């Protein structure tokens, strides 16, 4: 007999609305039925969990994050990676793309091998949905906190070797489309089902549009790592705002993007094309202090803001639960829209919407329980509880 669980008396968050006092039935890790409590039929043998009016959200996906809780994916052990995945579940993240920054080919291969081992573990935490390569094919003029010594021109042959090593796990690549060889690499990536993001770039309006013609569909940490918008040189921002097919990432910590500008981005791109990310460092979830990122890059965290000694922002300390909270409380966005940007839109941008990102029949039962203050109380992955603050 299949394992079954019914969640009752939940306020179910859907992409465009909310079901007040609803139920969700989970069988074998998949949502088999949901709706209003008035039409709920409880059969014998089904375990019942009463959520007492809490919100029930689809699980959140963070496609751009370097780590958290003290560890970076680039230099942590498999065991330390497990601790990060378990911690992520406490922040509402059910799916993650560990991000690998610019590094040497040897280091890149070593990290990929370790992440494959981590993905294969039966971890009671966030699931690794693939890997994100942020570099090394970026513009050194917009390197941000990335180590310049490892930045290089795009090479399809090198990426073929990475693909073979990664066993089909490369799901997102961030590059600068203006660099020599980038268009050929974009074509290769898109052909192999990889989403391509423009980031750490000085691409012109025309260069961005050419890249989008060949399949680039995303902008990394919008407004950061790129030229500002100019009324005579619209550049990356102007091109991505005009193109309805482009997804734009948003670090909603109130630091990387001013709340007024964040509101404008959402007004332009809509909830369907704005993706919440964290771009978190290992300092996420920890106190202010000094931390060393891979490559001996020292970052200083003060008042929750991570910077290099030069003052340049060096990732964030943001968590996805705070990103959703900030979107609602700082921007005045409706809860279902904020959740959509962290779930369905995120899944859609990675071509994962058939299994992830919303509460729908047939989709994986990756779910987050929130109280009225939007604090994570419980997280389910594949229908199993992996975080529980209600006990």
N, C-alpha and C positions, 0 to 999 in steps of 0.2 A: 504494500500500500504506500502511495506517495506521501511524503512529509507535507503537512499543511499547517498554515498559521493564518489566523484572521486578526487583523488590527481593527479595532472598533472605536467609535467616538473620536474620530480624528478630523481636523480641518484640513482637507486634502488640497494641496497647492498644485494646480494645473497651469499650463503655459499662459492661458488668458483669463482664468477665473479660479475660484476656490469653491470646493464642495464643503459646506458647513455640515458638521456631524456626519461624517462618511465612514466607509469601511474599505479595507483592501484585503483580498485573499491572496495568499502566497502559496504556491505549490512547486516543490522541487526548485526553489530559488527564483521562480518566475512569477510575475503578477498574473493571476488567472481571472480575477474579477475585482471591480471596485465600483463604488457608487454611494448613494445616500443610505443612511441607516434604515430608513423607512422600508427599503426593499431588500434588506439584508436577511438571508436565511442561513442560520448556523446549523451545520450538520454534525452529528456525533463523530467523535474522533478527531475533531479539529481543535487545536490549541487556540485559546482566545487571549488577546492582549488588549486591555482597555487603555487607550491613550488619554482619556480624560479631557478631551477638548484641545490637546496640543496640536500644533501644526504638523503635517506630514509632508515633507518635501522630497522630490527626487534627489538622489545623491549628487554631490557636486564634483566637477572635474576640473583639476588644475593642470593645464597643459604647459605652463611656463613657471617652473619652480626649481630652485637649486638645492633645496633641502629644508632643514628646520630642526628644532629641538636639540641643537648642538652639533648636527652632522650635515655634511655636504655630500651629495651623491658622487662627486668626482673623487673623493678620497676616503670615503667611509668603508668599513668592512661590510660583509654581507649581514652580520649580526646587527651592526649599527644601522644598516639600511632597514632591517626589520623593525627596529625601534622607531625609525622615522615613519614608516607606513602605519604602525600602530598608533602613533601620535596623530598622524593626519586624520585618522578616523574620528578622533575626538574633536576635530575642527570641521567635521561634516564632509570631508573629502572622501569619496568612495573610489575615484579613479584618478590616476596621476600619470603624467609624462615626465619622468626625471629628466632634467635638463643638463646637457653636457656643454660647457663653454669651450672656447678655442683652446686647443691643446695639440701636442705632437701626435702623429699617427700612432706611435707605439702606446702612448698614454691613452689615446682614444680607444684603441682596441682593448686595452686592459680594463678600462671602465665599462665598456660594452659587455665584455665577458662577465664581469662582476654583476652587472645589472641583469643579465640573463639568468644567472644563478639566483639572484634575489627574486626575480619574477617567478621562477619555478618553485619557490618556497610556498608552503601552505600557510600564509601569514594571516592572522586575524586582524587585518588592517586594510588600508587602501590597496586597490588592485593596480598594478602597473599595466597600463593600456598600450604601452609603446614607449619609444624614446624620442626626445627632442634634442636635436643638435643646434645649438645657438652659436654658429660659427663652425669652423674657422674662416668661412668664406664671407667675411664682412669687410667694411671699409675702415682702415686704420684711423682715418680722420674722425670716425665716430665710434671708436672702440669702447668708450665709457670705461667700465672697470675691467674690461677683458684684457688679458696679457697680449701686448702687441707682437711679441716675438713669435707667437704661434699663428698669427693671422696670415693667410695665404690665398692665392687666387683659386677660384673654383676649378676642380679637375674631375671630370666624369669617371676616369679610370680609378682615381682614388676612392670616389664614392661607391663604385662597384665593389671594391674590396671591403669597404665598410658595410655595405649591404650583405655581403656574404657572411661576414663576421657576425652581423646582428641578427641573422636568421629571420628576416622579415619584420623586425621589431621597430625599424625607423618609421615613425609616423608623422613627424614634423621637423622641418629644417628651416632655420632662419638664416638668411643670407642678404648680401647687398647686390641687388640686380644690376647695378651699373658696372660691376667689376667684370673684367675680361673673362669670358668662359661661363658667365652666370646663366645666360639664356639656354645654352646647351645643357647645363646641369638641371635647370628648371624643367626642361622637357623630359629628361631622364627620370627625375623624381616624380613628376606627375604621371608619367607612363607606368610607374611602379606603385601608384596609389598613395603617394606621400603628399601631405599638405605642405605648401611652401609659403613662408612668411618673409616679408621685407623688414629688416631690422639692422641697426647699426649701419646706416646707409645715408648717402647723399644723392640718391637717385633724383633725377629731374622728373618733371611731370610726364614727359614723353618716354623716358626710360622705365618709369613705373608702369605706364600703360602698356608698353611692349611686353614687359614681364607678365602682366596680368593676362595679356592675350595668349600667352603660352601656359597659363595655368596658375600663376602665383595668386593666392586667394586670401591673404592675411597680412596684417601689419602688427609687428611686435611692439609691445609696450608703447602704444600710440602717444605721440608728442615727445617721447624720450628717445635719444639716440638717433635723431634726425633733425634737419633744419626746421626752423619755425615756419609757420604759414606766412606767405608773402603775397600781397594782392597782384603782383606782376610775375611772381615765380611760385605758382601753387604747389609744385613739388609733390612729395609723397602724400602729404596731408590732403591737398586739393584733389589729387587723382583718386585717393581712396574714398574721400567723401562723395565724389561724383559717381563712383562705380558701385552699383547696388549689389554686386557679387562679392565684394571685399568685406571680410570680417576684420574688426579692429579690436585689439586687446586693450584692456583698461586696468591699470593698477589703482584700485580705489582705496588708497590709504590717506587721501587728502594732502599728500606731500608731492608725489610724482606728478599729479595732475590736480590743479585747483578745482574745487567743487563746481564753480561756475563753468569752467571749461569742460569738465566731465558731463555736466548737464547738456551742454551744447553738442558734445560728441553723441550722446544718446539721442538727442533730438534729430541729429543728422542721420545717424546710422540705424536708429531704432533698436529695440530689444532683440530683434532677430539677427542683428549683425554686430552687436557689441558683446565682447566676451570678457568676463571677469577673470583675471589671473592674479597671482601674488608676486611673482618674480622674487620669491622669498630666498633668503640666505639661511645659513645654519643658525643665525641669531633669532630667527622667528620662534616665538614661544618662550624666549629667554629674556633676562634682564639686560639693561644697558651695560655696556662694557666694550672691551677690545677683543676682536676675533680675527683669526687668520684664515682667509679663504685659500683654496688651492692655488698653487703658484706663488705662495708666500705673500699674498696680497692682504695687507692688514687693513681691516675696516674698524671704524669707531662708531659705536652705536650710542647715541645720546637722544633722550626723549623718544626712543623708538625709531629713530632715523639712522640708517646706515650710510656712512660716507667713507671715502678714502681720505688720507691725510690732506690731499689737495682740496677737499671739499666736494668732490664729485660724488653724486649719489652712487651707491654700490649695491644695487638690489634693494630689497625691503625686509622688514620684519613682519609683514602682513600675513594674516591667516585668512582662509577663505570665509570662515564664519564672520570675521570682522569686515571683510569686503562686502558681504551681503548686508550686514548691519549698517555699514556706512552708506551703501547705496540707498537704503530705505530712509535712514535718519538724516543724513547730510544732504541728499539730493531730493528727497521727497518722492522717490519712485515707489510705486505700488509693490507689495511683497511678491506677488506672482511674477511680475516683470523682473525684479531683481534676481529671484530664484532662477528664472528662465536663462538669464545671462550667465549664471554659474552652472547650469545643467544642460538644458536642451540646446541652446545656442552653442555652448562649448562642444557638445557631442556632434552637432551638425557641422561645425567648422572642421572637425576631424573625420567626418564620414562615419560616425559611430551611432547615428541617431536611430538606426534600426533596432538597437539593443539597449541603448543608454539614454539618459537625459530627461525622461519624463515618466510619469505614472500612467502606464497604458498596458492593456492586456498583451501578454506575450513578451514584455520587456523584462530585463533583469530586475529583481527586487532589491535595487540599491536605493536606500531610503534614509532620510534624516528626520528625526523628531526634534521640533523646536518649541520652546515655551513662548509666552507672549512677548518677552524681551528679545526673542530670536537667539537665545542661548541654546547650543546643542545639548540635548538630553540623551539622545540615543542614536546610534548609527547601525544600519543593516547593510550588509553586502551579500548579494546572492541569497537574501532571505534570512541570513544568520546575523545575530547580534554580535557586533565587534566592538562596540563601545556602549556603556550603559551608566549614566549618571543618575538614574532613578532609583537604584538600589541603595 
